[in-house]
């Protein structure tokens, strides 16, 4: 897949940057012909990935760095969200709906990422941070 | 996030506007917890007409309060969901446990 355009965004792991991240990636994605519903889904998926990085990767602390890279292909958006935080012990368990390590958090982050994007890859190991790669295809025009 | 609360006896109407993500989740939780702390309010009507965005951080706060209220016989009703907000709520399963109404008056009249 040829890359038509790319962006990179790096910010401290502060909760107020979740909004920045989703809006920046969605704005970048408008260079492809996504529907408004698609863009809303991209926003949620990016928010969830960044929220996980801040809350789980860095335990809510603001001293970490979250890096987002996004690539526009001819017919897809690819988004990578990376942290250098504590990593996930058991990725397949984390991907289960309703799995949560915190009673105040419903375990829906990965559910939304999987539901709203067309492909999701999670690369993580304890102490080695987490990299999430998501693809949103440009296909279903439901208007 | 903007939040406006109107208490009517055992019921509180909570109107939430703006965006509910990780940044706002703590403030939202504190506002709802404060409202429910003394045990006088047992039913919440959440009017989300002005809510443009919600994700799992906001949903977690709503689900947490639902569980607390459910234990003491209370409940949460939802009003004014925008399509995107409704979609998220459907996916999360919240719409299977909390009733949705077209407007506040209907939610209040249906004996929350």
Interface residues (C-beta under 8 A of the other chain):
Chain A: X15 X16 X18 X19 X22 X37 X40 X43 X44 X47 X48 X51 X54 X55 X103 X104 X105 X106 X107 X108 X109 X111 X112 X115
Chain B: X19 X21 X22 X23 X25 X29 X53 X55 X56 X57 X59 X60 X61 X63 X64 X84 X88 X91 X92
